[in-house]
Amino acid sequence: MNSKLNRRAFLGTSGTFIAGSIMASPLAKYALSKGEKVKVVLVGTGVRGTSFWGRTLVQDYSDILEFVGLCDINPGRLESANQYMGVDCPVFADFEAMVNQVKPDLVIVTTKDSTHHEYIIKGLDMGCDVLTEKPLTTDEDKCQAILDAERRSNNKVIVGFNYRWGPYPTKIKELLNSGAIGKITSVDFNLYLNTYHGASYFRRWHGLRQSGGTLWVHKATHHFDLLNWWLDSDPQEVFAYGDLEHYGSNSPFRGDKCRSCEHKSECKFFWDITKDKRSMDLYVNNEHHDGYIRDSCLFRPEINIYDKMSAQIKYRDNTYVNYSLTTYSPYEGWKIAFNGTEGRIDAWLDIPFMNSENISQSDMHALEMSQEDDKLSSDPVIVHKLWEDYKVNTVDYSKAGHGGGDELLHKQIFRTPDRKDPFDRPAGVRDGAMSILIGVAARKSIESGHPVRISELTDLEPRERRL
Ligand SMILES: NC(=O)c1ccc[n+]([C@@H]2O[C@H](COP(=O)([O-])OP(=O)(O)OC[C@H]3O[C@@H](n4cnc5c(N)ncnc54)[C@H](O)[C@@H]3O)[C@@H](O)[C@H]2O)c1
């Protein structure tokens, strides 16, 4: 056994000891490593990998971590990742060769969704901790394989659920935890993606269910994770409807990609990628390697995901949830209402006519994707107890970086991994699994016309209380 493996074995043993007492994140064990930096590799050098999990970590956390390798199947994107992130790592097309050579402590997975499982499982089996972007994976068989891999490993999976960390969702969690409206009995949760953000999912691999698992998984994993976490119960059964009625073949005209399309002037969705330098550098300049077209037509016939979705979810504690997601709304935002035995909570974000801010829909999308600081926003969460007047709780938060969640997620994972979070925000493999399994069950329900039980999908048994 080489010295690196010795160190990892030591850290693993120490971590096990800590787990029963104070450890809140698997990375807490690295605090014991006497000043050595955590050795990190990144697989998937696309936009999310090289920016949020790449350049931002290099800029803000280089005192405690060090990138030691980068991996991707696209050699062009891989080569330019070093420069963009501000590092000088060896680059690899072969993940196993990378891990064998550079012996990382932590693997960060930011590849296309349908390939996450490959790197999560190999990373665990090769003795690394793994931090994966959402969704954990795209179907129940891959999910089971990940669960099995973590069970046979001394290491852990962290799922980067950034939405939990936003101050606004956290305020809702705090109010629910405090029993503000008694026991929750039902929830209405409605999501609206606008014609910028919603459309963006149909321009590239997300539009193919074999790549992203449909938006039931790729996108709704965020919402289902919030629900599971807010309700603190596991989903038990799902019944769903879904259809593709706007994008895909639902247009009288279509092209190959926006750049060369003969319908530019008449298509409301025309997007000039040549004006976006980052997208040109990342995608267009590298499309000759793998044929990944970033500005594909969102009316191409091979699109096989849903663009309107609706589900009923019954939780193990008998809470009923009505959930809907639409992808071609004039505005982006969400509304939620929790009905409880002692009252009701209403909350919403970004609904233009319920909000004092004046921001265009295209600017809103850009802001959410950005990691730059911006001015604080304030939004209300309404608590209305039975037989009383309602009370308004005002929450201040930043719109950038997914409602302020991105930055706080980083801090917890890398700066304070040993601190127990009062809101239970750090997420592991079971959280990742339970959120995607709702989406998988919804897909199966649409295909079969029947409700689908979560316990049919993997060996995880839904619990009345999650922990
Ligand atoms: N939490 C969030 O809010 C959030 C936001 C954006 C993206 N994401 C997630 O981040 C991940 C990456 O998304 P993105 O927008 O950066 O996509 P992207 O297409 O820009 O990048 C994906 C990268 O993976 C590479 N890749 C594809 N298949 C591969 C394979 N088999 N092996 C190795 N590399 C492979 C591609 O070449 C590309 O460089 C996705 O899982 C997505 O769901 C999460």
The ligand as an SDF file (V2000), in Angstrom:
LIG
                    3D

 44 48  0  0  0  0  0  0  0  0999 V2000
  -27.2370   22.2250   -9.0680 N   0  0  0  0  0  0  0  0  0  0  0  0
  -27.4860   23.0300  -10.0750 C   0  0  0  0  0  0  0  0  0  0  0  0
  -28.1610   24.0200   -9.8950 O   0  0  0  0  0  0  0  0  0  0  0  0
  -26.9260   22.7010  -11.4340 C   0  0  0  0  0  0  0  0  0  0  0  0
  -26.8220   23.6990  -12.4110 C   0  0  0  0  0  0  0  0  0  0  0  0
  -26.3030   23.3350  -13.6570 C   0  0  0  0  0  0  0  0  0  0  0  0
  -25.9120   22.0320  -13.9120 C   0  0  0  0  0  0  0  0  0  0  0  0
  -26.0360   21.0810  -12.9450 N   0  0  0  0  0  0  0  0  0  0  0  0
  -25.6160   19.6810  -13.1990 C   0  0  0  0  0  0  0  0  0  0  0  0
  -24.2490   19.6790  -13.5600 O   0  0  0  0  0  0  0  0  0  0  0  0
  -23.9790   18.6370  -14.5120 C   0  0  0  0  0  0  0  0  0  0  0  0
  -23.2750   19.2410  -15.7270 C   0  0  0  0  0  0  0  0  0  0  0  0
  -24.1500   20.1660  -16.3440 O   0  0  0  0  0  0  0  0  0  0  0  0
  -23.5770   21.2480  -17.3880 P   0  0  0  0  0  0  0  0  0  0  0  0
  -24.6400   22.2410  -17.5950 O   0  0  0  0  0  0  0  0  0  0  0  0
  -22.2190   21.6600  -16.9660 O   0  0  0  0  0  0  0  0  0  0  0  0
  -23.4600   20.3460  -18.7010 O   0  0  0  0  0  0  0  0  0  0  0  0
  -22.3770   20.4460  -19.8670 P   0  0  0  0  0  0  0  0  0  0  0  0
  -22.9700   19.7630  -21.0190 O   0  0  0  0  0  0  0  0  0  0  0  0
  -21.9140   21.8600  -20.0020 O   0  0  0  0  0  0  0  0  0  0  0  0
  -21.1500   19.6140  -19.3050 O   0  0  0  0  0  0  0  0  0  0  0  0
  -21.1580   18.2210  -19.2160 C   0  0  0  0  0  0  0  0  0  0  0  0
  -19.7430   17.7330  -19.5110 C   0  0  0  0  0  0  0  0  0  0  0  0
  -19.7310   16.3130  -19.3310 O   0  0  0  0  0  0  0  0  0  0  0  0
  -18.9500   15.7690  -20.3750 C   0  0  0  0  0  0  0  0  0  0  0  0
  -19.3480   14.3720  -20.5510 N   0  0  0  0  0  0  0  0  0  0  0  0
  -20.4710   13.8830  -21.1380 C   0  0  0  0  0  0  0  0  0  0  0  0
  -20.4810   12.5480  -21.0680 N   0  0  0  0  0  0  0  0  0  0  0  0
  -19.3400   12.1880  -20.4140 C   0  0  0  0  0  0  0  0  0  0  0  0
  -18.7950   10.9440  -20.0270 C   0  0  0  0  0  0  0  0  0  0  0  0
  -19.3840    9.7970  -20.3070 N   0  0  0  0  0  0  0  0  0  0  0  0
  -17.6180   10.9530  -19.3590 N   0  0  0  0  0  0  0  0  0  0  0  0
  -16.9790   12.1130  -19.0600 C   0  0  0  0  0  0  0  0  0  0  0  0
  -17.4500   13.3280  -19.4300 N   0  0  0  0  0  0  0  0  0  0  0  0
  -18.6260   13.3590  -20.0820 C   0  0  0  0  0  0  0  0  0  0  0  0
  -19.2220   16.6410  -21.5800 C   0  0  0  0  0  0  0  0  0  0  0  0
  -18.2210   16.5330  -22.5730 O   0  0  0  0  0  0  0  0  0  0  0  0
  -19.2700   18.0150  -20.9300 C   0  0  0  0  0  0  0  0  0  0  0  0
  -18.0010   18.6180  -20.9190 O   0  0  0  0  0  0  0  0  0  0  0  0
  -25.3280   18.0100  -14.8360 C   0  0  0  0  0  0  0  0  0  0  0  0
  -25.4720   16.8130  -14.1160 O   0  0  0  0  0  0  0  0  0  0  0  0
  -26.3540   19.0310  -14.3620 C   0  0  0  0  0  0  0  0  0  0  0  0
  -27.5360   18.4310  -13.9080 O   0  0  0  0  0  0  0  0  0  0  0  0
  -26.5160   21.4160  -11.7200 C   0  0  0  0  0  0  0  0  0  0  0  0
  1  2  1  0
  2  3  2  0
  2  4  1  0
  4  5  1  0
  4 44  2  0
  5  6  2  0
  6  7  1  0
  7  8  2  0
  8  9  1  0
  8 44  1  0
  9 10  1  0
  9 42  1  0
 10 11  1  0
 11 12  1  0
 11 40  1  0
 12 13  1  0
 13 14  1  0
 14 15  2  0
 14 16  1  0
 14 17  1  0
 17 18  1  0
 18 19  2  0
 18 20  1  0
 18 21  1  0
 21 22  1  0
 22 23  1  0
 23 24  1  0
 23 38  1  0
 24 25  1  0
 25 26  1  0
 25 36  1  0
 26 27  1  0
 26 35  1  0
 27 28  2  0
 28 29  1  0
 29 30  1  0
 29 35  2  0
 30 31  1  0
 30 32  2  0
 32 33  1  0
 33 34  2  0
 34 35  1  0
 36 37  1  0
 36 38  1  0
 38 39  1  0
 40 41  1  0
 40 42  1  0
 42 43  1  0
M  CHG  2   8   1  16  -1
M  END
$$$$
